[in-house]
Amino acid sequence: MIRNKVKWGIIGCGDVTEVKSGPAFQNVDNSELIAVMRRNSEKAADYAKRHGVPKWYDDAEKLINDPDINAIYIATPPNSHAEYAIRSMQAGKPVYVEKPMAMNAFECNEMIEASKMTGMPLFVAYYRRALPYFVKIKELIEMPAIGEVKMINLILHWPVKPEELEGKPGWRVNPEISGGGHFHDLAAHQLDYLEYVFGPIKKVKGTAVNQVGLYDVEDAVTASFQFESGVLGTGSWCFTVPEKQTMDVTEIVGSRGRISFSFFSNTMLHIETDTMVENFNIPHPKHVHQPLVDLVVKDLRGEGTCPSTGETGMRVSMLMDKITGR
């Protein structure tokens, strides 16, 4: 337990840390960002200057061993998550790691074992568990506003990215760096949130194919799954549709109505039952990690509990490994 301020160091201060996450560590009560690290020293120094961070490093080991830092956020691509997380915990520092938690479930398990051996807490950045928009959906399910949930249907169809058409696909579709493709990057959020709301998925099967050949990993995935509660689910992911066919819709069907919402595209939440139809527009905060970072800080100080842990993060990786046949 950290008695005073949680003093963070960030390993990997890339794009995700500019707005989505980085400022949250400075805005949360009893939290302070002490140092950042990036292998490119000029970019590390620039980030520190622009964000008012006292220290910067181009060597992860130096940041991990900085005595002024007592917690570490790992925001590198997944292929280095396990290494940095384990080294950080062995140095006696709790870890908040980006999603997906690691390259695969095996690496996730290694991280969890390191957490147990060192006694250092391990959290995963599935921040939708704390965003007000998704908190509202969970509340509606638990009321239960639509009665007993029967079925969940996910559709995420996105167009090809320009760089992929140009033959220069990014690291997210390089399985040696990301562990998968767009499915691993995006479906991770969806599967994690659904397990948070509906409990463990006990059965899952899927098909993953590369239909267009723009990169070396799947660009289309289908899945069916069943929760321990008996709720059934289906998922359809395609990352090569025409722009006009873009779709990001999740529908939760209950015995008295349905809820539909978007995981990534908008903040409009629609609910309809036999007696009412209502829409909620719940904008996301500027720094979307901040509500979850607040829970992490409270957990580390013994003032609360963060719901996104190494154990829950590993479950997501296990599900994705099964769906894609890895």
C-alpha positions as CSV (number, residue, x, y, z in Angstrom):
1,M,0.0,0.0,0.0
2,I,1.3,3.5,-0.9
3,R,0.8,5.8,2.0
4,N,1.4,9.1,0.3
5,K,1.3,10.1,-3.4
6,V,1.4,7.6,-6.2
7,K,4.4,8.8,-8.2
8,W,4.3,7.5,-11.7
9,G,6.8,6.8,-14.4
10,I,5.6,6.1,-18.0
11,I,7.5,3.6,-20.2
12,G,6.6,4.5,-23.8
13,C,5.2,8.0,-24.1
14,G,3.7,7.7,-27.6
15,D,0.4,8.8,-29.1
16,V,-1.9,7.1,-26.6
17,T,-0.3,9.1,-23.7
18,E,-0.7,12.5,-25.3
19,V,-4.4,13.0,-24.4
20,K,-6.1,9.7,-23.6
21,S,-3.9,8.6,-20.7
22,G,-0.8,10.7,-19.8
23,P,-2.5,13.8,-18.3
24,A,-4.7,11.6,-16.1
25,F,-1.7,10.8,-13.9
26,Q,-1.3,14.5,-13.2
27,N,-5.0,15.2,-12.7
28,V,-6.1,12.5,-10.3
29,D,-5.9,13.3,-6.6
30,N,-2.8,11.9,-4.8
31,S,-1.2,11.1,-8.1
32,E,1.9,12.7,-9.8
33,L,3.8,12.0,-13.0
34,I,7.5,12.0,-12.2
35,A,9.2,10.8,-15.3
36,V,8.6,9.4,-18.9
37,M,10.8,7.1,-21.0
38,R,11.1,6.7,-24.7
39,R,14.0,5.1,-26.7
40,N,14.2,8.3,-28.8
41,S,15.7,10.8,-26.3
42,E,14.6,13.8,-28.3
43,K,11.0,12.7,-28.3
44,A,11.2,11.8,-24.6
45,A,12.6,15.2,-23.7
46,D,10.0,17.0,-25.9
47,Y,7.1,15.1,-24.2
48,A,8.5,15.9,-20.8
49,K,8.8,19.6,-21.6
50,R,5.3,19.9,-23.2
51,H,3.6,18.1,-20.4
52,G,5.5,19.6,-17.5
53,V,7.1,16.3,-16.4
54,P,10.2,16.8,-14.3
55,K,12.3,13.9,-15.7
56,W,12.8,11.9,-18.9
57,Y,14.8,8.8,-19.8
58,D,15.8,6.9,-23.0
59,D,16.5,3.8,-21.0
60,A,13.6,1.8,-19.3
61,E,15.9,0.3,-16.7
62,K,16.8,3.8,-15.4
63,L,13.2,4.8,-15.1
64,I,12.3,1.5,-13.4
65,N,15.0,2.0,-10.8
66,D,14.4,5.7,-10.2
67,P,13.8,6.0,-6.4
68,D,11.4,8.8,-6.8
69,I,9.0,6.6,-8.7
70,N,6.7,4.1,-6.9
71,A,4.4,3.0,-9.7
72,I,4.8,2.4,-13.4
73,Y,2.5,2.8,-16.5
74,I,3.6,0.7,-19.5
75,A,2.3,2.2,-22.8
76,T,4.5,0.4,-25.3
77,P,3.3,-2.0,-28.0
78,P,2.3,-5.4,-26.6
79,N,5.5,-7.2,-27.5
80,S,7.3,-5.6,-24.6
81,H,4.5,-5.5,-22.0
82,A,5.4,-8.7,-20.2
83,E,9.1,-7.8,-20.0
84,Y,8.7,-4.3,-18.7
85,A,5.9,-5.3,-16.3
86,I,7.9,-8.2,-14.8
87,R,11.0,-6.1,-14.4
88,S,9.0,-3.3,-12.8
89,M,7.3,-5.6,-10.3
90,Q,10.6,-7.2,-9.5
91,A,11.9,-3.7,-8.7
92,G,9.0,-3.4,-6.1
93,K,6.7,-1.2,-8.2
94,P,3.0,-1.7,-9.0
95,V,2.1,-1.7,-12.7
96,Y,-0.7,-0.3,-14.9
97,V,-0.2,-1.8,-18.3
98,E,-1.9,-1.0,-21.7
99,K,-4.2,-3.4,-23.4
100,P,-4.1,-6.0,-24.7
101,M,-2.3,-7.1,-21.6
102,A,0.4,-9.0,-23.5
103,M,1.0,-10.9,-26.7
104,N,-0.9,-13.9,-25.6
105,A,-2.4,-15.6,-22.5
106,F,0.9,-17.4,-21.7
107,E,2.7,-14.1,-21.3
108,C,-0.3,-12.7,-19.3
109,N,0.1,-15.7,-16.9
110,E,3.8,-15.0,-16.5
111,M,3.0,-11.4,-15.5
112,I,0.4,-12.6,-13.0
113,E,2.9,-15.0,-11.4
114,A,5.4,-12.2,-11.1
115,S,2.7,-10.1,-9.4
116,K,2.1,-13.0,-6.9
117,M,5.8,-13.6,-6.3
118,T,6.6,-9.9,-5.6
119,G,3.3,-8.9,-4.0
120,M,3.1,-6.0,-6.5
121,P,-0.4,-5.1,-7.8
122,L,-1.0,-5.5,-11.6
123,F,-3.7,-3.5,-13.4
124,V,-4.7,-3.4,-17.0
125,A,-5.9,-0.4,-18.9
126,Y,-9.4,-1.5,-19.9
127,Y,-10.7,1.9,-19.1
128,R,-14.3,1.3,-20.3
129,R,-15.0,-0.4,-17.0
130,A,-14.9,3.1,-15.4
131,L,-16.2,5.5,-18.2
132,P,-19.5,7.1,-17.2
133,Y,-21.1,6.0,-20.5
134,F,-20.3,2.3,-19.9
135,V,-21.1,2.6,-16.2
136,K,-24.6,3.7,-17.2
137,I,-25.1,0.6,-19.4
138,K,-24.1,-1.6,-16.5
139,E,-26.5,0.2,-14.3
140,L,-29.4,-0.3,-16.8
141,I,-28.6,-4.0,-17.1
142,E,-28.5,-4.5,-13.3
143,M,-31.8,-2.6,-12.7
144,P,-32.9,-4.7,-14.8
145,A,-34.3,-2.1,-17.2
146,I,-34.7,-4.6,-20.0
147,G,-35.5,-7.6,-17.9
148,E,-33.5,-10.9,-18.1
149,V,-30.7,-10.6,-20.7
150,K,-31.0,-13.3,-23.4
151,M,-28.6,-12.3,-26.2
152,I,-25.8,-10.0,-27.1
153,N,-24.8,-9.2,-30.7
154,L,-21.6,-7.3,-31.6
155,I,-20.9,-5.8,-35.0
156,L,-17.7,-3.8,-35.7
157,H,-17.1,-3.2,-39.4
158,W,-14.4,-0.6,-40.2
159,P,-12.8,0.6,-43.5
160,V,-9.3,-0.1,-44.5
161,K,-6.8,2.5,-43.1
162,P,-5.1,4.7,-45.8
163,E,-1.6,3.4,-44.9
164,E,-2.7,-0.1,-45.4
165,L,-3.9,0.7,-48.9
166,E,-0.5,2.3,-49.5
167,G,1.3,-1.0,-48.6
168,K,2.6,0.5,-45.3
169,P,0.5,-1.1,-42.6
170,G,1.1,0.0,-39.0
171,W,2.4,-2.0,-36.1
172,R,-1.1,-2.9,-34.9
173,V,-1.4,-5.4,-37.8
174,N,2.1,-6.8,-37.3
175,P,1.5,-9.9,-35.1
176,E,5.2,-9.9,-34.0
177,I,4.6,-6.6,-32.3
178,S,0.9,-6.6,-31.5
179,G,0.2,-10.2,-31.0
180,G,-2.6,-10.0,-33.6
181,G,-4.3,-7.3,-35.6
182,H,-7.2,-4.9,-35.4
183,F,-9.3,-7.6,-33.8
184,H,-6.8,-8.0,-30.9
185,D,-6.6,-4.2,-30.5
186,L,-10.3,-3.4,-30.5
187,A,-12.3,-6.6,-29.6
188,A,-10.2,-6.7,-26.4
189,H,-12.1,-3.8,-25.1
190,Q,-15.4,-5.3,-26.1
191,L,-14.8,-8.8,-24.6
192,D,-13.4,-7.3,-21.4
193,Y,-16.4,-5.1,-20.9
194,L,-18.9,-7.8,-21.6
195,E,-17.3,-10.1,-19.0
196,Y,-17.3,-7.2,-16.5
197,V,-21.1,-6.8,-17.0
198,F,-22.2,-10.4,-17.6
199,G,-19.6,-12.5,-15.9
200,P,-17.3,-15.2,-17.4
201,I,-17.7,-16.5,-20.9
202,K,-17.5,-20.3,-20.5
203,K,-17.7,-21.4,-24.2
204,V,-16.3,-19.6,-27.2
205,K,-15.5,-20.5,-30.8
206,G,-14.5,-18.5,-33.8
207,T,-13.2,-18.2,-37.3
208,A,-10.5,-15.7,-38.3
209,V,-9.4,-15.2,-41.9
210,N,-7.5,-12.8,-44.1
211,Q,-9.7,-12.0,-47.0
212,V,-8.0,-9.0,-48.6
213,G,-4.3,-9.7,-48.1
214,L,-3.2,-6.1,-47.1
215,Y,-1.2,-7.5,-44.2
216,D,-0.2,-10.8,-42.6
217,V,-2.9,-11.2,-40.0
218,E,-6.7,-11.7,-40.0
219,D,-8.9,-8.9,-41.3
220,A,-12.3,-10.6,-40.6
221,V,-13.4,-12.6,-37.6
222,T,-16.7,-14.2,-36.4
223,A,-17.4,-15.7,-33.0
224,S,-20.1,-17.2,-30.9
225,F,-19.9,-17.4,-27.2
226,Q,-21.9,-18.3,-24.1
227,F,-21.6,-16.9,-20.6
228,E,-21.8,-19.0,-17.5
229,S,-25.2,-17.3,-16.8
230,G,-26.6,-18.8,-20.0
231,V,-26.6,-15.5,-22.0
232,L,-25.6,-16.1,-25.6
233,G,-23.5,-13.8,-27.8
234,T,-22.3,-13.4,-31.4
235,G,-19.6,-11.2,-32.8
236,S,-18.7,-10.0,-36.4
237,W,-15.6,-8.0,-37.0
238,C,-14.4,-6.9,-40.5
239,F,-11.7,-4.2,-41.1
240,T,-12.0,-3.9,-44.9
241,V,-15.5,-2.6,-45.6
242,P,-16.3,0.4,-47.7
243,E,-16.5,3.7,-45.8
244,K,-20.2,3.9,-46.1
245,Q,-20.6,0.4,-44.6
246,T,-18.9,1.4,-41.3
247,M,-20.8,-0.1,-38.4
248,D,-20.2,-0.1,-34.7
249,V,-23.3,-1.4,-32.9
250,T,-23.7,-3.7,-29.9
251,E,-27.2,-4.8,-29.1
252,I,-28.2,-6.4,-25.8
253,V,-31.6,-8.2,-26.0
254,G,-33.6,-8.8,-22.8
255,S,-37.0,-10.3,-21.9
256,R,-38.6,-6.8,-21.7
257,G,-36.6,-4.7,-24.2
258,R,-33.2,-4.0,-25.7
259,I,-30.2,-1.7,-25.4
260,S,-28.0,-0.6,-28.3
261,F,-24.8,1.3,-28.1
262,S,-21.4,1.9,-29.7
263,F,-18.1,0.9,-28.3
264,F,-15.9,3.2,-30.3
265,S,-17.9,5.6,-32.6
266,N,-20.3,7.7,-30.5
267,T,-21.7,8.3,-27.1
268,M,-25.4,7.8,-27.8
269,L,-27.0,5.0,-25.8
270,H,-30.5,3.8,-26.9
271,I,-32.9,1.8,-24.8
272,E,-36.4,0.7,-25.6
273,T,-38.9,-1.5,-23.8
274,D,-42.6,-2.2,-24.0
275,T,-43.4,1.0,-22.2
276,M,-40.6,3.5,-23.1
277,V,-38.0,4.6,-25.6
278,E,-35.1,6.7,-24.3
279,N,-31.7,8.0,-25.5
280,F,-28.8,9.0,-23.3
281,N,-25.9,11.0,-24.6
282,I,-23.0,10.6,-22.1
283,P,-19.8,12.2,-23.5
284,H,-16.5,10.7,-22.6
285,P,-14.1,12.8,-20.5
286,K,-11.2,14.4,-22.3
287,H,-8.7,12.0,-20.8
288,V,-10.6,8.7,-21.1
289,H,-8.2,6.8,-18.8
290,Q,-8.8,9.2,-15.9
291,P,-11.7,7.5,-14.2
292,L,-9.9,4.1,-14.2
293,V,-6.6,5.7,-13.2
294,D,-8.4,7.3,-10.2
295,L,-9.6,3.8,-9.2
296,V,-6.0,2.4,-9.5
297,V,-4.6,5.2,-7.3
298,K,-7.3,4.6,-4.7
299,D,-6.6,0.9,-4.8
300,L,-2.8,1.5,-4.3
301,R,-3.6,3.8,-1.4
302,G,-6.0,1.3,0.2
303,E,-9.0,3.6,-0.4
304,G,-10.9,1.4,-2.9
305,T,-10.7,-1.4,-5.5
306,C,-9.9,-1.2,-9.2
307,P,-12.0,-3.7,-11.2
308,S,-9.4,-4.2,-14.0
309,T,-6.7,-6.5,-12.9
310,G,-4.1,-8.9,-14.3
311,E,-6.5,-11.8,-13.8
312,T,-9.3,-10.1,-15.8
313,G,-6.9,-9.0,-18.4
314,M,-5.6,-12.5,-18.9
315,R,-9.2,-13.8,-19.5
316,V,-9.5,-11.4,-22.5
317,S,-6.3,-12.7,-24.0
318,M,-7.4,-16.3,-23.5
319,L,-10.7,-15.6,-25.3
320,M,-9.0,-13.9,-28.2
321,D,-6.4,-16.7,-28.5
322,K,-9.3,-19.2,-28.7
323,I,-11.3,-17.2,-31.3
324,T,-8.4,-16.7,-33.6
325,G,-6.9,-20.2,-33.1
326,R,-3.6,-19.0,-31.7
